[in-house]
Structure formats: structure tokens, C-alpha cells
Amino acid sequence: MLWIQNNLRTPALTRLFQTITHSVDRGLIWIFIAVGMTAFAATRRGGVACLITLVADSFFVNLVLKGAVGRIRPFHVVEELSPLVRPPKDFSFPSGHTAASFAASAAVRFAGYPNAALFLFAFAALVGFSRLYLGVHYLTDVLGGAVVGVMIAYGVHIALGG
């Protein structure tokens, strides 16, 4: 994280990664995509699966894992690290932004839309990197969020008869 802070941060990249990270605050972009999918008969089942996945992900990550692990945010531990967004007050592991992004992307993939999912996974990876760039997560928080998100999406997929 210090390497990113000392070698990659620029005003333009900071604005870009702040925009990316804020686009998934509270899962809004993913909810918008899922609701949009429910508007069409051909994608309705996938949209519903995505919404269920997002609810399950939010519950498990924010109400179970973060409290159970209790990992302190990196900017509280690494004195030289400067967060570039308002410092979150919850625990660090796993990254909720990353988990929701990978959960929604995987839900779209499991619903049978691999081409759309490829684009969404690329965006999810940018979300994960934004959390490192902005100084609010450790790499393991982001990787853990990605794994947890995909696992939750897979579990929902199986539960819905996938």
C-alpha cells in the first residue's frame, strides 16, 4: 500500500479510483444492474438471483465476517498511509466493496451471461484495486472479498437450483 501511495498516486488516478469506489457504495450500481435485469423476461431470473446474492453478501460480509475477524483498517496501523476517501469506521476484512462487486459479477456469470460477466469482473477487479489505491484495505482484504463474493454467488446459484 505504501508502494502504491508513493509510486502510483496522481491527481487523475485519484479522481478515477474515487469515482470507481464510490460507484459501488452501498452496492448501488450492482442493485441498478440487477433491477435492470428483472425488467426483461429473458434476464429476470438472473436479476433476481443477483439481488438475492447481493443481500446474502451484504449480510454475511457486513454482519458476520467483519465483526468475527475484527481486522483494523490499514491507515490505523501504517502511520505513513493516507486514505484518499473518508475513512470507513467498520473493520477491514473482507472488503465489502470488492465482495459485492465479485458477488454480482459471479451471479451474472452463473445466470448464463458470460460475456457481460467478463466486463463486470474486469470492473470488479478495478473496484478491488481502488480500495488498495485509496488506502482503506490490505491486499488480503481485497482478495478475501473477491473469494467470498464468488462463493456467495455460487451458493445462491446452487440454492436456486443452478
MODELLER restraints for C-alpha pairs under 7 A, 6 or more apart:
rsr = mdl.restraints
at = mdl.atoms
rsr.add(forms.Gaussian(group=physical.xy_distance, feature=features.Distance(at['CA:1:A'], at['CA:132:A']), mean=6.25, stdev=0.5))
rsr.add(forms.Gaussian(group=physical.xy_distance, feature=features.Distance(at['CA:1:A'], at['CA:135:A']), mean=6.55, stdev=0.5))
rsr.add(forms.Gaussian(group=physical.xy_distance, feature=features.Distance(at['CA:2:A'], at['CA:81:A']), mean=6.31, stdev=0.5))
rsr.add(forms.Gaussian(group=physical.xy_distance, feature=features.Distance(at['CA:4:A'], at['CA:133:A']), mean=6.18, stdev=0.5))
rsr.add(forms.Gaussian(group=physical.xy_distance, feature=features.Distance(at['CA:5:A'], at['CA:133:A']), mean=6.86, stdev=0.5))
rsr.add(forms.Gaussian(group=physical.xy_distance, feature=features.Distance(at['CA:17:A'], at['CA:130:A']), mean=5.07, stdev=0.5))
rsr.add(forms.Gaussian(group=physical.xy_distance, feature=features.Distance(at['CA:20:A'], at['CA:127:A']), mean=6.12, stdev=0.5))
rsr.add(forms.Gaussian(group=physical.xy_distance, feature=features.Distance(at['CA:21:A'], at['CA:127:A']), mean=5.69, stdev=0.5))
rsr.add(forms.Gaussian(group=physical.xy_distance, feature=features.Distance(at['CA:21:A'], at['CA:130:A']), mean=6.09, stdev=0.5))
rsr.add(forms.Gaussian(group=physical.xy_distance, feature=features.Distance(at['CA:23:A'], at['CA:29:A']), mean=6.18, stdev=0.5))
rsr.add(forms.Gaussian(group=physical.xy_distance, feature=features.Distance(at['CA:24:A'], at['CA:97:A']), mean=6.44, stdev=0.5))
rsr.add(forms.Gaussian(group=physical.xy_distance, feature=features.Distance(at['CA:25:A'], at['CA:97:A']), mean=6.95, stdev=0.5))
rsr.add(forms.Gaussian(group=physical.xy_distance, feature=features.Distance(at['CA:27:A'], at['CA:100:A']), mean=6.54, stdev=0.5))
rsr.add(forms.Gaussian(group=physical.xy_distance, feature=features.Distance(at['CA:30:A'], at['CA:104:A']), mean=6.29, stdev=0.5))
rsr.add(forms.Gaussian(group=physical.xy_distance, feature=features.Distance(at['CA:31:A'], at['CA:51:A']), mean=6.64, stdev=0.5))
rsr.add(forms.Gaussian(group=physical.xy_distance, feature=features.Distance(at['CA:34:A'], at['CA:47:A']), mean=4.38, stdev=0.5))
rsr.add(forms.Gaussian(group=physical.xy_distance, feature=features.Distance(at['CA:34:A'], at['CA:48:A']), mean=6.87, stdev=0.5))
rsr.add(forms.Gaussian(group=physical.xy_distance, feature=features.Distance(at['CA:34:A'], at['CA:50:A']), mean=5.69, stdev=0.5))
rsr.add(forms.Gaussian(group=physical.xy_distance, feature=features.Distance(at['CA:34:A'], at['CA:51:A']), mean=5.92, stdev=0.5))
rsr.add(forms.Gaussian(group=physical.xy_distance, feature=features.Distance(at['CA:35:A'], at['CA:47:A']), mean=6.15, stdev=0.5))
rsr.add(forms.Gaussian(group=physical.xy_distance, feature=features.Distance(at['CA:37:A'], at['CA:43:A']), mean=5.18, stdev=0.5))
rsr.add(forms.Gaussian(group=physical.xy_distance, feature=features.Distance(at['CA:37:A'], at['CA:44:A']), mean=5.47, stdev=0.5))
rsr.add(forms.Gaussian(group=physical.xy_distance, feature=features.Distance(at['CA:37:A'], at['CA:46:A']), mean=6.89, stdev=0.5))
rsr.add(forms.Gaussian(group=physical.xy_distance, feature=features.Distance(at['CA:37:A'], at['CA:47:A']), mean=4.63, stdev=0.5))
rsr.add(forms.Gaussian(group=physical.xy_distance, feature=features.Distance(at['CA:38:A'], at['CA:44:A']), mean=3.88, stdev=0.5))
rsr.add(forms.Gaussian(group=physical.xy_distance, feature=features.Distance(at['CA:38:A'], at['CA:47:A']), mean=4.86, stdev=0.5))
rsr.add(forms.Gaussian(group=physical.xy_distance, feature=features.Distance(at['CA:38:A'], at['CA:48:A']), mean=6.43, stdev=0.5))
rsr.add(forms.Gaussian(group=physical.xy_distance, feature=features.Distance(at['CA:46:A'], at['CA:108:A']), mean=6.34, stdev=0.5))
rsr.add(forms.Gaussian(group=physical.xy_distance, feature=features.Distance(at['CA:46:A'], at['CA:111:A']), mean=4.86, stdev=0.5))
rsr.add(forms.Gaussian(group=physical.xy_distance, feature=features.Distance(at['CA:49:A'], at['CA:107:A']), mean=6.57, stdev=0.5))
rsr.add(forms.Gaussian(group=physical.xy_distance, feature=features.Distance(at['CA:50:A'], at['CA:104:A']), mean=5.72, stdev=0.5))
rsr.add(forms.Gaussian(group=physical.xy_distance, feature=features.Distance(at['CA:50:A'], at['CA:107:A']), mean=5.20, stdev=0.5))
rsr.add(forms.Gaussian(group=physical.xy_distance, feature=features.Distance(at['CA:50:A'], at['CA:108:A']), mean=6.60, stdev=0.5))
rsr.add(forms.Gaussian(group=physical.xy_distance, feature=features.Distance(at['CA:53:A'], at['CA:103:A']), mean=6.56, stdev=0.5))
rsr.add(forms.Gaussian(group=physical.xy_distance, feature=features.Distance(at['CA:53:A'], at['CA:104:A']), mean=6.88, stdev=0.5))
rsr.add(forms.Gaussian(group=physical.xy_distance, feature=features.Distance(at['CA:53:A'], at['CA:107:A']), mean=6.86, stdev=0.5))
rsr.add(forms.Gaussian(group=physical.xy_distance, feature=features.Distance(at['CA:53:A'], at['CA:152:A']), mean=6.58, stdev=0.5))
rsr.add(forms.Gaussian(group=physical.xy_distance, feature=features.Distance(at['CA:53:A'], at['CA:153:A']), mean=5.45, stdev=0.5))
rsr.add(forms.Gaussian(group=physical.xy_distance, feature=features.Distance(at['CA:53:A'], at['CA:156:A']), mean=6.04, stdev=0.5))
rsr.add(forms.Gaussian(group=physical.xy_distance, feature=features.Distance(at['CA:54:A'], at['CA:100:A']), mean=6.32, stdev=0.5))
rsr.add(forms.Gaussian(group=physical.xy_distance, feature=features.Distance(at['CA:54:A'], at['CA:103:A']), mean=6.76, stdev=0.5))
rsr.add(forms.Gaussian(group=physical.xy_distance, feature=features.Distance(at['CA:54:A'], at['CA:104:A']), mean=6.54, stdev=0.5))
rsr.add(forms.Gaussian(group=physical.xy_distance, feature=features.Distance(at['CA:57:A'], at['CA:100:A']), mean=6.37, stdev=0.5))
rsr.add(forms.Gaussian(group=physical.xy_distance, feature=features.Distance(at['CA:57:A'], at['CA:149:A']), mean=6.51, stdev=0.5))
rsr.add(forms.Gaussian(group=physical.xy_distance, feature=features.Distance(at['CA:57:A'], at['CA:152:A']), mean=6.26, stdev=0.5))
rsr.add(forms.Gaussian(group=physical.xy_distance, feature=features.Distance(at['CA:61:A'], at['CA:94:A']), mean=6.89, stdev=0.5))
rsr.add(forms.Gaussian(group=physical.xy_distance, feature=features.Distance(at['CA:61:A'], at['CA:96:A']), mean=6.38, stdev=0.5))
rsr.add(forms.Gaussian(group=physical.xy_distance, feature=features.Distance(at['CA:66:A'], at['CA:91:A']), mean=5.55, stdev=0.5))
rsr.add(forms.Gaussian(group=physical.xy_distance, feature=features.Distance(at['CA:66:A'], at['CA:92:A']), mean=6.76, stdev=0.5))
rsr.add(forms.Gaussian(group=physical.xy_distance, feature=features.Distance(at['CA:66:A'], at['CA:93:A']), mean=5.53, stdev=0.5))
rsr.add(forms.Gaussian(group=physical.xy_distance, feature=features.Distance(at['CA:66:A'], at['CA:94:A']), mean=6.43, stdev=0.5))
rsr.add(forms.Gaussian(group=physical.xy_distance, feature=features.Distance(at['CA:67:A'], at['CA:91:A']), mean=6.91, stdev=0.5))
rsr.add(forms.Gaussian(group=physical.xy_distance, feature=features.Distance(at['CA:69:A'], at['CA:93:A']), mean=6.69, stdev=0.5))
rsr.add(forms.Gaussian(group=physical.xy_distance, feature=features.Distance(at['CA:70:A'], at['CA:91:A']), mean=5.60, stdev=0.5))
rsr.add(forms.Gaussian(group=physical.xy_distance, feature=features.Distance(at['CA:71:A'], at['CA:91:A']), mean=5.46, stdev=0.5))
rsr.add(forms.Gaussian(group=physical.xy_distance, feature=features.Distance(at['CA:71:A'], at['CA:92:A']), mean=5.29, stdev=0.5))
rsr.add(forms.Gaussian(group=physical.xy_distance, feature=features.Distance(at['CA:71:A'], at['CA:93:A']), mean=5.74, stdev=0.5))
rsr.add(forms.Gaussian(group=physical.xy_distance, feature=features.Distance(at['CA:72:A'], at['CA:91:A']), mean=5.59, stdev=0.5))
rsr.add(forms.Gaussian(group=physical.xy_distance, feature=features.Distance(at['CA:72:A'], at['CA:92:A']), mean=5.77, stdev=0.5))
rsr.add(forms.Gaussian(group=physical.xy_distance, feature=features.Distance(at['CA:73:A'], at['CA:91:A']), mean=6.23, stdev=0.5))
rsr.add(forms.Gaussian(group=physical.xy_distance, feature=features.Distance(at['CA:73:A'], at['CA:92:A']), mean=4.98, stdev=0.5))
rsr.add(forms.Gaussian(group=physical.xy_distance, feature=features.Distance(at['CA:73:A'], at['CA:136:A']), mean=6.31, stdev=0.5))
rsr.add(forms.Gaussian(group=physical.xy_distance, feature=features.Distance(at['CA:73:A'], at['CA:137:A']), mean=6.33, stdev=0.5))
rsr.add(forms.Gaussian(group=physical.xy_distance, feature=features.Distance(at['CA:74:A'], at['CA:136:A']), mean=6.26, stdev=0.5))
rsr.add(forms.Gaussian(group=physical.xy_distance, feature=features.Distance(at['CA:74:A'], at['CA:137:A']), mean=6.06, stdev=0.5))
rsr.add(forms.Gaussian(group=physical.xy_distance, feature=features.Distance(at['CA:74:A'], at['CA:138:A']), mean=6.37, stdev=0.5))
rsr.add(forms.Gaussian(group=physical.xy_distance, feature=features.Distance(at['CA:75:A'], at['CA:81:A']), mean=5.33, stdev=0.5))
rsr.add(forms.Gaussian(group=physical.xy_distance, feature=features.Distance(at['CA:75:A'], at['CA:82:A']), mean=6.42, stdev=0.5))
rsr.add(forms.Gaussian(group=physical.xy_distance, feature=features.Distance(at['CA:75:A'], at['CA:83:A']), mean=6.55, stdev=0.5))
rsr.add(forms.Gaussian(group=physical.xy_distance, feature=features.Distance(at['CA:75:A'], at['CA:135:A']), mean=6.66, stdev=0.5))
rsr.add(forms.Gaussian(group=physical.xy_distance, feature=features.Distance(at['CA:75:A'], at['CA:136:A']), mean=6.61, stdev=0.5))
rsr.add(forms.Gaussian(group=physical.xy_distance, feature=features.Distance(at['CA:81:A'], at['CA:135:A']), mean=6.61, stdev=0.5))
rsr.add(forms.Gaussian(group=physical.xy_distance, feature=features.Distance(at['CA:82:A'], at['CA:135:A']), mean=6.31, stdev=0.5))
rsr.add(forms.Gaussian(group=physical.xy_distance, feature=features.Distance(at['CA:83:A'], at['CA:134:A']), mean=5.42, stdev=0.5))
rsr.add(forms.Gaussian(group=physical.xy_distance, feature=features.Distance(at['CA:83:A'], at['CA:135:A']), mean=4.49, stdev=0.5))
rsr.add(forms.Gaussian(group=physical.xy_distance, feature=features.Distance(at['CA:83:A'], at['CA:136:A']), mean=5.97, stdev=0.5))
rsr.add(forms.Gaussian(group=physical.xy_distance, feature=features.Distance(at['CA:84:A'], at['CA:134:A']), mean=4.89, stdev=0.5))
rsr.add(forms.Gaussian(group=physical.xy_distance, feature=features.Distance(at['CA:84:A'], at['CA:135:A']), mean=6.59, stdev=0.5))
rsr.add(forms.Gaussian(group=physical.xy_distance, feature=features.Distance(at['CA:85:A'], at['CA:134:A']), mean=6.54, stdev=0.5))
rsr.add(forms.Gaussian(group=physical.xy_distance, feature=features.Distance(at['CA:87:A'], at['CA:136:A']), mean=6.99, stdev=0.5))
rsr.add(forms.Gaussian(group=physical.xy_distance, feature=features.Distance(at['CA:92:A'], at['CA:137:A']), mean=6.12, stdev=0.5))
rsr.add(forms.Gaussian(group=physical.xy_distance, feature=features.Distance(at['CA:92:A'], at['CA:141:A']), mean=6.54, stdev=0.5))
rsr.add(forms.Gaussian(group=physical.xy_distance, feature=features.Distance(at['CA:93:A'], at['CA:141:A']), mean=4.79, stdev=0.5))
rsr.add(forms.Gaussian(group=physical.xy_distance, feature=features.Distance(at['CA:94:A'], at['CA:141:A']), mean=4.44, stdev=0.5))
rsr.add(forms.Gaussian(group=physical.xy_distance, feature=features.Distance(at['CA:94:A'], at['CA:142:A']), mean=6.45, stdev=0.5))
rsr.add(forms.Gaussian(group=physical.xy_distance, feature=features.Distance(at['CA:94:A'], at['CA:144:A']), mean=5.47, stdev=0.5))
rsr.add(forms.Gaussian(group=physical.xy_distance, feature=features.Distance(at['CA:94:A'], at['CA:145:A']), mean=4.79, stdev=0.5))
rsr.add(forms.Gaussian(group=physical.xy_distance, feature=features.Distance(at['CA:95:A'], at['CA:137:A']), mean=6.84, stdev=0.5))
rsr.add(forms.Gaussian(group=physical.xy_distance, feature=features.Distance(at['CA:95:A'], at['CA:141:A']), mean=5.13, stdev=0.5))
rsr.add(forms.Gaussian(group=physical.xy_distance, feature=features.Distance(at['CA:95:A'], at['CA:142:A']), mean=5.25, stdev=0.5))
rsr.add(forms.Gaussian(group=physical.xy_distance, feature=features.Distance(at['CA:95:A'], at['CA:145:A']), mean=4.95, stdev=0.5))
rsr.add(forms.Gaussian(group=physical.xy_distance, feature=features.Distance(at['CA:96:A'], at['CA:145:A']), mean=6.40, stdev=0.5))
rsr.add(forms.Gaussian(group=physical.xy_distance, feature=features.Distance(at['CA:98:A'], at['CA:124:A']), mean=6.51, stdev=0.5))
rsr.add(forms.Gaussian(group=physical.xy_distance, feature=features.Distance(at['CA:98:A'], at['CA:127:A']), mean=6.11, stdev=0.5))
rsr.add(forms.Gaussian(group=physical.xy_distance, feature=features.Distance(at['CA:98:A'], at['CA:128:A']), mean=5.05, stdev=0.5))
rsr.add(forms.Gaussian(group=physical.xy_distance, feature=features.Distance(at['CA:98:A'], at['CA:142:A']), mean=6.02, stdev=0.5))
rsr.add(forms.Gaussian(group=physical.xy_distance, feature=features.Distance(at['CA:98:A'], at['CA:145:A']), mean=5.24, stdev=0.5))
rsr.add(forms.Gaussian(group=physical.xy_distance, feature=features.Distance(at['CA:98:A'], at['CA:146:A']), mean=5.77, stdev=0.5))
rsr.add(forms.Gaussian(group=physical.xy_distance, feature=features.Distance(at['CA:99:A'], at['CA:145:A']), mean=4.06, stdev=0.5))
rsr.add(forms.Gaussian(group=physical.xy_distance, feature=features.Distance(at['CA:99:A'], at['CA:146:A']), mean=5.07, stdev=0.5))
rsr.add(forms.Gaussian(group=physical.xy_distance, feature=features.Distance(at['CA:99:A'], at['CA:148:A']), mean=6.12, stdev=0.5))
rsr.add(forms.Gaussian(group=physical.xy_distance, feature=features.Distance(at['CA:99:A'], at['CA:149:A']), mean=4.28, stdev=0.5))
rsr.add(forms.Gaussian(group=physical.xy_distance, feature=features.Distance(at['CA:100:A'], at['CA:149:A']), mean=5.98, stdev=0.5))
rsr.add(forms.Gaussian(group=physical.xy_distance, feature=features.Distance(at['CA:101:A'], at['CA:124:A']), mean=4.96, stdev=0.5))
rsr.add(forms.Gaussian(group=physical.xy_distance, feature=features.Distance(at['CA:102:A'], at['CA:121:A']), mean=6.52, stdev=0.5))
rsr.add(forms.Gaussian(group=physical.xy_distance, feature=features.Distance(at['CA:102:A'], at['CA:124:A']), mean=5.74, stdev=0.5))
rsr.add(forms.Gaussian(group=physical.xy_distance, feature=features.Distance(at['CA:102:A'], at['CA:146:A']), mean=5.40, stdev=0.5))
rsr.add(forms.Gaussian(group=physical.xy_distance, feature=features.Distance(at['CA:102:A'], at['CA:149:A']), mean=5.06, stdev=0.5))
rsr.add(forms.Gaussian(group=physical.xy_distance, feature=features.Distance(at['CA:102:A'], at['CA:150:A']), mean=5.75, stdev=0.5))
rsr.add(forms.Gaussian(group=physical.xy_distance, feature=features.Distance(at['CA:103:A'], at['CA:149:A']), mean=3.94, stdev=0.5))
rsr.add(forms.Gaussian(group=physical.xy_distance, feature=features.Distance(at['CA:103:A'], at['CA:150:A']), mean=4.98, stdev=0.5))
rsr.add(forms.Gaussian(group=physical.xy_distance, feature=features.Distance(at['CA:103:A'], at['CA:152:A']), mean=6.50, stdev=0.5))
rsr.add(forms.Gaussian(group=physical.xy_distance, feature=features.Distance(at['CA:103:A'], at['CA:153:A']), mean=5.19, stdev=0.5))
rsr.add(forms.Gaussian(group=physical.xy_distance, feature=features.Distance(at['CA:105:A'], at['CA:117:A']), mean=5.39, stdev=0.5))
rsr.add(forms.Gaussian(group=physical.xy_distance, feature=features.Distance(at['CA:105:A'], at['CA:120:A']), mean=5.30, stdev=0.5))
rsr.add(forms.Gaussian(group=physical.xy_distance, feature=features.Distance(at['CA:105:A'], at['CA:121:A']), mean=5.58, stdev=0.5))
rsr.add(forms.Gaussian(group=physical.xy_distance, feature=features.Distance(at['CA:106:A'], at['CA:117:A']), mean=6.85, stdev=0.5))
rsr.add(forms.Gaussian(group=physical.xy_distance, feature=features.Distance(at['CA:106:A'], at['CA:150:A']), mean=5.60, stdev=0.5))
rsr.add(forms.Gaussian(group=physical.xy_distance, feature=features.Distance(at['CA:106:A'], at['CA:153:A']), mean=5.86, stdev=0.5))
rsr.add(forms.Gaussian(group=physical.xy_distance, feature=features.Distance(at['CA:107:A'], at['CA:153:A']), mean=5.16, stdev=0.5))
rsr.add(forms.Gaussian(group=physical.xy_distance, feature=features.Distance(at['CA:108:A'], at['CA:117:A']), mean=5.73, stdev=0.5))
rsr.add(forms.Gaussian(group=physical.xy_distance, feature=features.Distance(at['CA:109:A'], at['CA:117:A']), mean=5.07, stdev=0.5))
rsr.add(forms.Gaussian(group=physical.xy_distance, feature=features.Distance(at['CA:110:A'], at['CA:157:A']), mean=6.62, stdev=0.5))
rsr.add(forms.Gaussian(group=physical.xy_distance, feature=features.Distance(at['CA:128:A'], at['CA:142:A']), mean=5.56, stdev=0.5))
rsr.add(forms.Gaussian(group=physical.xy_distance, feature=features.Distance(at['CA:131:A'], at['CA:137:A']), mean=5.66, stdev=0.5))
rsr.add(forms.Gaussian(group=physical.xy_distance, feature=features.Distance(at['CA:132:A'], at['CA:138:A']), mean=6.39, stdev=0.5))
rsr.add(forms.Gaussian(group=physical.xy_distance, feature=features.Distance(at['CA:132:A'], at['CA:139:A']), mean=6.68, stdev=0.5))
